[in-house]
Amino acid sequence: MTLATIKFAWADDKPGEVTIKPVSTILVGATPEFEIAALSLAFLCGEQEGDNRMELGRERIKIVCYPHDGKGGPKVASAYIELA
């Protein structure tokens, strides 16, 4: 598996406006199921708000999680992988 860093942009709802995301990551060579499982485990078993540092193969990574403020138990608002 490889952790790739990418940059992308998309058109907003307003004509002529573009949003640029400076950095995002994607696991290359991993199944979507693996990535969802890793992010879910980090959220449920680690820090639900903040960094979960670990190693994935030879890479040191952190899974960053943010919870959703709502009723009915913990919910993921956002979770993503970064290089540590």
Rosetta blueprint (number, residue, H / E / L):
1 M L
2 T E
3 L E
4 A E
5 T E
6 I E
7 K E
8 F E
9 A E
10 W E
11 A E
12 D L
13 D L
14 K L
15 P L
16 G L
17 E L
18 V E
19 T E
20 I E
21 K E
22 P E
23 V E
24 S E
25 T E
26 I E
27 L E
28 V E
29 G L
30 A L
31 T L
32 P H
33 E H
34 F H
35 E H
36 I H
37 A H
38 A H
39 L H
40 S H
41 L H
42 A H
43 F H
44 L H
45 C H
46 G L
47 E L
48 Q L
49 E L
50 G E
51 D E
52 N E
53 R E
54 M E
55 E E
56 L E
57 G L
58 R L
59 E E
60 R E
61 I E
62 K E
63 I E
64 V E
65 C E
66 Y E
67 P E
68 H L
69 D L
70 G L
71 K L
72 G L
73 G L
74 P L
75 K L
76 V E
77 A E
78 S E
79 A E
80 Y E
81 I E
82 E E
83 L E
84 A L
